[in-house]
Amino acid sequence: MRQLLREILRDWKERDFPPIIERDDDPLKLADWNVVKAIPIVGFRRTGKTFLLLNVAKKVGKENSVYIDFEDERIPRKKEVLTEFSRVIKEEYGRRKLFLLLDEVHEVPEWSRWVRRMLDTGSCQILLSGSSSKLSLKELPTELRGRSLPVEMYPLSFKEFLRFKNEKLENLSEGLILNLAREYLEFGGLPEIVLSEKSRKFLIIDEYFKTFLTRDIFERYGIRNRSVMVDLIRLLLNSTYTTFSKSFETLKSLGHKVGKETVANYFQYLESSFFINLIEVCSPKVKESIRASKKVSVIDNFFIKRFSRFSENLGRLMENLVFLQAKRMRKINPMLEAFYWKDYQQNEVDLVLKDGLKIKQLIQVTYASGRDEIERRETKALAKAAEQLKCKDLLMITWDFEDELKVNHETIKCIPLWKWLLAS
């Protein structure tokens, strides 16, 4: 085994780096030799986690890093390989402080205990990446609780999307910007799909969806009655709002024999795999927030376009993008929380941003290109929410309309989606 591991390390030293496009996430900012913690890179599959590890190696140099992919068929799936691995590293690199970049390490039994032991030596920074279902924020092993600083990865932001398309904002006319924004709106930000020709995009998203279902859901959780989960996902992709009870009743009406607890577990599986996120209503009463319908956000717009009746509903796609961007904003401000708002008269605001105890901003999203296309109910809801939540920062995200509106002594700023995505 020792000879095999030496061979794998030699392969690493000799291999060339693939082309890597810089992402905004930089795990190196979390590396601190005074207080060493593991840095798990978590997120939905195919969002670029492996490339982020390789970019770390590129920045620190191969003489200071070791990258191992534990899905390599040559590596035995047994815990002894990790003990041997640490010995071989010591032989090859001596006392040099290293960045250990471990991809799919969860394939090896008792990996987390080994990672904890390696952290305790203080001689290495350990960055981990792997399956979205086995290395999620909710499923980090006990040994790493309090000993890790996770980096949550999302599909490309619009800023990153332009970088991947090799487009510079200063060289683009407004028409070209809107054209690129429309592509981003409909086909999402999964890196490989962004870089692919349009004719291949649908083939790739179909394969991603099948792999996600098989590996991150069916196999990971041992689901036998797969048709229930498939129908639940179809319901969620075609829903703006949902509750456990409503989904349970709908599945029963479709002829599925399933319990409420099972449906609740299925929701948890989908959230743990990062495929969906459920947004609660903004309410001072915790019970009301828990019981009320939740808005459904999907990890990437292309899944909505490909697999739901919302494929041509550009307002729905815009709203989903705004939710995803709000999640990214939490990386800068961890105190930021996203909700929606609704009153008993069914007035609704799409997004409420809360910073700690303070309501920071109210946001309405509409596919509007002019003042006359903005529906009165949308501005009325913003004004009512502003009064109830005591918030003066009111924003209307439009397709390409920019101005200010006055409603009930309140000022609503209107900004095009692409501008807000780049500014936020």
Backbone torsions as a table, in degrees:
resi	resn	phi	psi	omega
1	MET	NA	-37.1	-178.5
2	ARG	-61.9	-41.1	178.9
3	GLN	-63.8	-39.0	178.3
4	LEU	-61.8	-44.3	-178.7
5	LEU	-67.6	-35.1	174.5
6	ARG	-62.6	-40.2	179.5
7	GLU	-63.7	-40.8	179.2
8	ILE	-65.7	-40.3	176.9
9	LEU	-65.1	-38.3	178.2
10	ARG	-65.1	-40.5	176.5
11	ASP	-58.9	-41.6	180.0
12	TRP	-62.3	-44.2	-177.7
13	LYS	-65.2	-29.7	-173.7
14	GLU	-94.5	-17.4	-175.8
15	ARG	-75.0	150.8	176.3
16	ASP	-87.7	150.5	174.5
17	PHE	-72.4	139.9	173.0
18	PRO	-71.5	165.3	174.3
19	PRO	-59.5	128.2	-177.8
20	ILE	-125.0	124.9	175.4
21	ILE	-97.9	129.1	-174.8
22	GLU	-60.2	134.6	172.4
23	ARG	-102.4	163.6	178.4
24	ASP	-72.5	-27.2	177.2
25	ASP	-71.4	133.3	177.3
26	ASP	-136.2	97.0	-178.3
27	PRO	-60.9	-22.0	-178.6
28	LEU	-62.1	-24.3	178.7
29	LYS	-65.2	-20.5	-178.9
30	LEU	-94.7	-9.0	-177.9
31	ALA	-76.6	128.9	-178.1
32	ASP	-144.8	116.2	-177.3
33	TRP	-73.1	-14.4	178.3
34	ASN	-78.3	-37.5	177.2
35	VAL	-131.6	94.6	-173.3
36	VAL	-82.4	126.5	176.3
37	LYS	-131.1	152.9	173.3
38	ALA	-70.1	147.4	178.9
39	ILE	-121.5	89.3	176.1
40	PRO	-75.0	133.1	174.6
41	ILE	-102.0	111.2	-171.7
42	VAL	-116.9	159.4	178.9
43	GLY	151.4	175.8	-180.0
44	PHE	-62.5	153.1	-178.8
45	ARG	-64.0	149.6	177.1
46	ARG	67.5	23.9	176.4
47	THR	-92.1	-2.6	175.3
48	GLY	106.4	24.6	-176.4
49	LYS	-66.4	-43.5	-179.7
50	THR	-63.4	-42.1	179.3
51	PHE	-65.0	-30.1	176.9
52	LEU	-66.7	-40.6	175.5
53	LEU	-61.6	-46.0	-178.3
54	LEU	-65.4	-32.4	178.2
55	ASN	-68.5	-33.7	174.3
56	VAL	-61.8	-45.0	179.0
57	ALA	-61.6	-39.2	179.7
58	LYS	-63.8	-37.6	-178.1
59	LYS	-73.7	-40.9	-175.8
60	VAL	-89.9	-15.7	179.6
61	GLY	93.0	147.1	-178.3
62	LYS	-67.0	-25.3	178.7
63	GLU	-69.0	-15.5	-179.5
64	ASN	-116.3	11.7	-176.1
65	SER	-145.8	153.3	174.3
66	VAL	-134.2	123.3	176.8
67	TYR	-109.5	127.9	178.5
68	ILE	-129.9	128.0	173.9
69	ASP	-100.8	109.6	-174.7
70	PHE	-78.9	3.4	168.9
71	GLU	-87.3	-3.0	174.0
72	ASP	-55.5	123.6	-174.2
73	GLU	-64.8	-15.1	179.9
74	ARG	-78.1	-19.6	-174.8
75	ILE	-87.8	121.0	179.0
76	PRO	-64.5	144.1	178.6
77	ARG	-89.3	64.5	177.6
78	LYS	-143.6	150.7	-169.7
79	LYS	-63.5	-26.0	-178.0
80	GLU	-61.9	-25.1	-177.4
81	VAL	-64.9	-31.8	-179.6
82	LEU	-71.5	-41.2	176.8
83	THR	-60.7	-43.3	179.4
84	GLU	-68.0	-35.2	-179.9
85	PHE	-61.6	-43.6	-179.7
86	SER	-64.8	-35.0	177.8
87	ARG	-67.7	-43.4	-179.0
88	VAL	-65.1	-39.2	178.2
89	ILE	-61.7	-42.3	180.0
90	LYS	-63.5	-40.0	178.6
91	GLU	-64.8	-40.8	-174.4
92	GLU	-79.8	-34.9	-172.3
93	TYR	-116.6	-5.5	178.8
94	GLY	62.7	-133.4	-176.4
95	ARG	-93.1	7.5	-179.1
96	ARG	-61.8	136.9	175.5
97	LYS	-76.1	132.2	-171.0
98	LEU	-124.6	156.5	166.9
99	PHE	-99.9	113.1	176.4
100	LEU	-93.1	118.5	-177.0
101	LEU	-110.5	105.0	-169.3
102	LEU	-111.5	113.6	-179.2
103	ASP	-102.3	128.8	179.0
104	GLU	60.0	32.0	-178.9
105	VAL	-64.2	-21.3	179.5
106	HIS	-64.7	-9.1	176.0
107	GLU	-69.2	-17.4	-177.3
108	VAL	-99.9	130.8	179.6
109	PRO	-58.8	143.8	175.4
110	GLU	58.2	29.2	-179.2
111	TRP	-61.5	-36.6	-174.3
112	SER	-68.4	-32.9	178.0
113	ARG	-68.1	-37.3	177.4
114	TRP	-66.7	-43.2	178.4
115	VAL	-60.1	-43.1	179.0
116	ARG	-60.2	-43.2	-179.8
117	ARG	-64.4	-41.0	179.5
118	MET	-66.1	-37.4	177.2
119	LEU	-62.4	-38.5	-177.4
120	ASP	-64.9	-22.4	177.9
121	THR	-71.8	-24.0	-179.1
122	GLY	71.8	10.0	-174.8
123	SER	-100.6	-1.1	-177.7
124	CYS	-149.7	144.7	168.3
125	GLN	-93.5	130.8	-176.2
126	ILE	-115.8	120.1	175.6
127	LEU	-111.7	130.7	-174.3
128	LEU	-118.8	145.3	172.2
129	SER	-146.8	157.5	179.3
130	GLY	174.6	-163.4	-177.2
131	SER	-53.0	137.9	179.9
132	SER	-63.6	-24.6	-178.2
133	SER	-88.8	-27.3	-175.8
134	LYS	-98.4	-13.7	179.3
135	LEU	-132.4	64.9	-178.8
136	SER	-105.7	167.7	-179.4
137	LEU	-59.6	-34.7	-176.0
138	LYS	-83.9	-14.0	-173.5
139	GLU	-118.4	19.6	175.0
140	LEU	-62.5	134.2	-177.2
141	PRO	-61.0	156.5	-178.0
142	THR	-55.4	-37.5	-176.6
143	GLU	-61.7	-23.2	-176.6
144	LEU	-102.9	-0.8	177.2
145	ARG	-65.0	124.5	-177.5
146	GLY	80.8	-6.1	179.8
147	ARG	-116.1	18.4	-176.9
148	SER	-141.0	152.7	175.5
149	LEU	-127.3	92.1	-174.1
150	PRO	-69.3	146.5	170.4
151	VAL	-112.0	115.8	-178.4
152	GLU	-93.5	121.5	-177.7
153	MET	-101.0	142.0	177.2
154	TYR	-120.6	168.7	168.5
155	PRO	-56.4	168.3	-175.4
156	LEU	-56.9	137.9	168.1
157	SER	-72.1	170.9	179.9
158	PHE	-65.3	-34.8	175.8
159	LYS	-61.7	-45.6	178.1
160	GLU	-67.8	-37.4	177.5
161	PHE	-56.1	-46.7	178.6
162	LEU	-63.2	-37.0	178.5
163	ARG	-64.8	-43.3	179.5
164	PHE	-66.9	-30.3	177.8
165	LYS	-84.7	0.4	-179.5
166	ASN	58.9	40.2	179.7
167	GLU	-113.1	134.4	176.9
168	LYS	-108.1	130.4	-173.5
169	LEU	-55.1	-40.1	-175.8
170	GLU	-67.1	-16.2	-179.4
171	ASN	-96.6	1.5	-172.6
172	LEU	-106.5	136.7	170.5
173	SER	-77.0	165.5	179.9
174	GLU	-61.0	-36.6	179.0
175	GLY	-62.3	-42.9	178.8
176	LEU	-68.3	-36.9	177.3
177	ILE	-61.6	-44.3	179.5
178	LEU	-66.1	-33.7	177.2
179	ASN	-64.6	-44.2	177.6
180	LEU	-68.1	-38.0	177.8
181	ALA	-62.9	-37.6	178.3
182	ARG	-65.9	-40.7	176.5
183	GLU	-62.0	-44.5	179.0
184	TYR	-64.2	-39.4	179.9
185	LEU	-61.6	-41.8	-172.8
186	GLU	-90.7	-36.9	-173.7
187	PHE	-106.8	1.2	170.7
188	GLY	73.0	-163.1	-172.0
189	GLY	-129.4	21.5	174.9
190	LEU	-70.2	123.2	-166.7
191	PRO	-51.5	-48.3	-177.2
192	GLU	-63.0	-37.1	179.7
193	ILE	-69.7	-39.6	177.8
194	VAL	-59.2	-38.6	-177.0
195	LEU	-83.6	-7.2	-175.4
196	SER	-91.7	156.9	173.1
197	GLU	-67.6	152.4	-175.9
198	LYS	-57.1	-35.9	-177.6
199	SER	-64.6	-22.7	-177.9
200	ARG	-98.3	-15.5	-174.1
201	LYS	-58.2	-43.2	-177.0
202	PHE	-68.5	-35.8	177.5
203	LEU	-64.6	-40.8	-177.8
204	ILE	-68.6	-44.7	-178.4
205	ILE	-65.8	-34.5	176.1
206	ASP	-62.2	-42.2	-179.9
207	GLU	-68.3	-40.6	176.7
208	TYR	-58.3	-45.2	-176.4
209	PHE	-64.7	-43.1	178.8
210	LYS	-63.1	-44.4	-179.2
211	THR	-65.6	-41.7	176.9
212	PHE	-58.5	-48.6	-179.7
213	LEU	-61.4	-47.6	-174.2
214	THR	-69.0	-52.5	-170.9
215	ARG	-86.8	-41.4	-174.4
216	ASP	-88.5	-16.6	-178.2
217	ILE	-118.5	-66.7	-173.8
218	PHE	-62.5	-54.2	-177.2
219	GLU	-72.2	-41.0	-176.5
220	ARG	-62.3	-40.9	-175.0
221	TYR	-108.3	7.4	175.8
222	GLY	59.9	41.8	-177.7
223	ILE	-79.9	123.7	-179.2
224	ARG	-91.8	-47.1	-179.5
225	ASN	-84.5	80.5	-171.3
226	ARG	-70.3	-26.3	-177.0
227	SER	-64.9	-29.9	177.8
228	VAL	-63.7	-47.7	179.8
229	MET	-64.2	-41.0	179.1
230	VAL	-61.1	-44.6	179.7
231	ASP	-68.3	-34.3	177.0
232	LEU	-64.1	-44.0	178.8
233	ILE	-62.5	-40.6	177.8
234	ARG	-61.7	-41.2	178.1
235	LEU	-62.1	-44.0	-176.8
236	LEU	-69.0	-38.1	178.7
237	LEU	-66.8	-24.0	-178.7
238	ASN	-105.4	16.4	-178.0
239	SER	-121.2	142.4	170.1
240	THR	-88.0	-37.0	179.5
241	TYR	-125.9	156.3	175.6
242	THR	-156.8	161.1	167.5
243	THR	-139.7	160.1	176.3
244	PHE	-58.1	-46.0	-176.0
245	SER	-62.5	-44.8	-179.6
246	LYS	-62.5	-44.0	179.0
247	SER	-64.4	-40.4	178.2
248	PHE	-60.3	-47.1	-179.3
249	GLU	-64.6	-39.5	179.4
250	THR	-65.8	-43.3	179.2
251	LEU	-62.9	-39.2	177.0
252	LYS	-62.8	-41.0	-179.3
253	SER	-66.2	-21.0	177.9
254	LEU	-86.0	0.1	176.6
255	GLY	96.5	7.1	-179.8
256	HIS	-83.2	134.3	174.2
257	LYS	-93.8	98.0	-173.8
258	VAL	-146.0	145.8	-179.6
259	GLY	-94.2	162.0	180.0
260	LYS	-61.1	-39.9	-179.0
261	GLU	-63.4	-38.9	178.4
262	THR	-63.5	-43.8	179.3
263	VAL	-62.5	-42.0	178.2
264	ALA	-61.4	-40.5	177.6
265	ASN	-63.5	-40.0	-179.6
266	TYR	-63.1	-39.0	175.2
267	PHE	-59.4	-43.7	-179.0
268	GLN	-63.1	-40.4	178.7
269	TYR	-61.4	-43.5	-177.7
270	LEU	-67.8	-34.5	176.4
271	GLU	-73.3	-40.1	-179.9
272	SER	-63.8	-30.2	179.5
273	SER	-84.7	0.4	178.3
274	PHE	73.2	9.0	-177.2
275	PHE	-71.1	-40.0	178.1
276	ILE	-126.6	161.6	170.9
277	ASN	-136.9	135.1	-178.2
278	LEU	-105.4	122.8	-176.9
279	ILE	-99.6	125.3	-178.2
280	GLU	-84.3	159.0	175.0
281	VAL	-73.3	146.5	178.6
282	CYS	-81.1	114.1	-178.5
283	SER	-150.6	142.0	176.8
284	PRO	-69.7	-15.3	180.0
285	LYS	-97.7	116.0	-176.6
286	VAL	-60.4	-42.5	-179.6
287	LYS	-60.0	-39.3	-179.9
288	GLU	-64.9	-40.3	178.2
289	SER	-63.0	-40.1	-177.8
290	ILE	-70.8	-41.7	-175.1
291	ARG	-78.7	-29.4	-173.8
292	ALA	-68.4	161.2	175.8
293	SER	-58.5	147.5	179.1
294	LYS	-113.2	143.9	175.7
295	LYS	-79.6	145.2	-177.6
296	VAL	-102.3	121.3	173.0
297	SER	-112.4	135.8	-177.5
298	VAL	-108.9	146.8	-171.4
299	ILE	-60.4	-27.0	-179.9
300	ASP	-152.0	139.3	-175.8
301	ASN	-61.6	-28.1	-176.3
302	PHE	-65.0	-30.1	175.8
303	PHE	-64.1	-38.1	178.0
304	ILE	-68.0	-46.2	-178.7
305	LYS	-62.0	-40.1	-174.0
306	ARG	-79.4	-35.5	-167.5
307	PHE	-121.6	14.6	-179.5
308	SER	-139.0	167.0	177.8
309	ARG	-76.1	-4.9	177.3
310	PHE	-84.4	9.2	-172.5
311	SER	-55.8	-34.0	-179.7
312	GLU	-105.0	5.5	179.2
313	ASN	-87.8	89.7	-174.0
314	LEU	-66.7	-29.7	175.5
315	GLY	-62.0	-42.4	178.1
316	ARG	-64.5	-41.1	178.9
317	LEU	-65.8	-39.8	177.1
318	MET	-62.1	-43.9	-178.9
319	GLU	-61.6	-40.6	179.6
320	ASN	-64.3	-41.1	177.1
321	LEU	-60.9	-40.3	-179.3
322	VAL	-65.9	-40.8	176.0
323	PHE	-59.9	-44.9	-179.4
324	LEU	-62.9	-40.0	179.2
325	GLN	-66.2	-36.0	176.9
326	ALA	-62.6	-36.8	176.4
327	LYS	-64.7	-41.7	178.5
328	ARG	-62.8	-35.0	-177.9
329	MET	-63.1	-22.0	179.2
330	ARG	-68.0	-19.2	177.5
331	LYS	-66.7	-30.6	178.6
332	ILE	-85.5	-39.0	-179.4
333	ASN	-130.6	92.6	-177.7
334	PRO	-60.5	-17.4	-179.7
335	MET	-79.3	-11.2	-175.5
336	LEU	-74.0	131.7	177.6
337	GLU	-127.4	148.3	-178.3
338	ALA	-113.9	131.9	177.2
339	PHE	-135.8	175.4	164.0
340	TYR	-119.6	169.6	-177.9
341	TRP	-130.4	141.3	177.5
342	LYS	-152.4	138.9	176.8
343	ASP	-110.1	-179.2	-174.9
344	TYR	-67.4	-18.0	177.2
345	GLN	-90.2	7.9	179.2
346	GLN	70.1	16.7	168.9
347	ASN	-69.2	136.8	-172.9
348	GLU	-137.9	141.5	171.6
349	VAL	-118.1	131.4	-171.5
350	ASP	-64.3	-39.5	-174.3
351	LEU	-144.4	129.7	174.5
352	VAL	-116.7	119.7	177.4
353	LEU	-98.4	123.2	-176.7
354	LYS	-117.4	127.5	179.5
355	ASP	-110.9	99.7	-173.6
356	GLY	66.3	-121.7	179.4
357	LEU	-92.1	-6.1	-173.7
358	LYS	-100.3	134.0	172.0
359	ILE	-75.5	115.7	-172.9
360	LYS	-88.0	-42.9	-174.4
361	GLN	-158.3	146.5	174.1
362	LEU	-113.5	130.7	-173.6
363	ILE	-128.4	129.9	172.5
364	GLN	-111.9	142.0	-177.6
365	VAL	-120.1	129.7	-178.9
366	THR	-148.7	140.5	176.1
367	TYR	-84.7	76.7	-176.7
368	ALA	-122.5	143.3	178.4
369	SER	-116.4	3.2	-179.6
370	GLY	-160.3	163.0	-178.9
371	ARG	-57.1	-39.4	-176.4
372	ASP	-72.5	-13.0	179.7
373	GLU	-90.2	-10.0	179.2
374	ILE	-83.2	119.8	-175.8
375	GLU	-73.2	142.5	-177.4
376	ARG	-60.9	-34.6	-178.2
377	ARG	-62.7	-29.3	-179.0
378	GLU	-71.9	-43.4	178.3
379	THR	-71.9	-35.5	178.2
380	LYS	-63.0	-42.3	179.5
381	ALA	-64.1	-40.7	177.7
382	LEU	-60.6	-44.8	-179.3
383	ALA	-63.7	-40.6	179.9
384	LYS	-67.3	-42.9	179.1
385	ALA	-64.9	-37.3	178.7
386	ALA	-60.1	-41.0	179.5
387	GLU	-68.6	-44.7	-176.1
388	GLN	-71.6	-40.8	-175.0
389	LEU	-93.9	-0.3	178.0
390	LYS	55.9	54.3	-179.9
391	CYS	-128.3	132.8	-178.2
392	LYS	-103.7	-11.2	-178.2
393	ASP	-89.3	95.6	-175.5
394	LEU	-112.1	131.1	-175.1
395	LEU	-132.1	137.4	173.7
396	MET	-116.9	113.3	177.3
397	ILE	-90.3	118.7	-175.9
398	THR	-113.1	-179.2	175.5
399	TRP	-76.6	-54.0	179.4
400	ASP	-150.3	21.7	178.3
401	PHE	-97.9	132.7	-178.7
402	GLU	-134.4	121.0	-178.9
403	ASP	-177.5	-170.1	172.8
404	GLU	-123.5	142.9	177.7
405	LEU	-117.7	147.8	176.6
406	LYS	-113.5	122.2	-179.6
407	VAL	-138.9	119.0	177.4
408	ASN	51.2	46.6	179.9
409	HIS	68.1	9.1	177.1
410	GLU	-105.0	146.3	177.0
411	THR	-104.3	125.3	179.1
412	ILE	-112.0	120.0	177.6
413	LYS	-86.0	130.8	177.7
414	CYS	-106.6	131.7	-177.8
415	ILE	-141.3	138.1	176.8
416	PRO	-62.2	148.7	-178.2
417	LEU	-52.8	-48.2	-174.7
418	TRP	-62.9	-36.8	178.8
419	LYS	-67.2	-41.6	-178.9
420	TRP	-66.6	-41.4	-179.7
421	LEU	-61.0	-40.5	-179.8
422	LEU	-74.6	-36.0	-177.8
423	ALA	-74.4	-33.0	-173.7
424	SER	-82.0	NA	NA
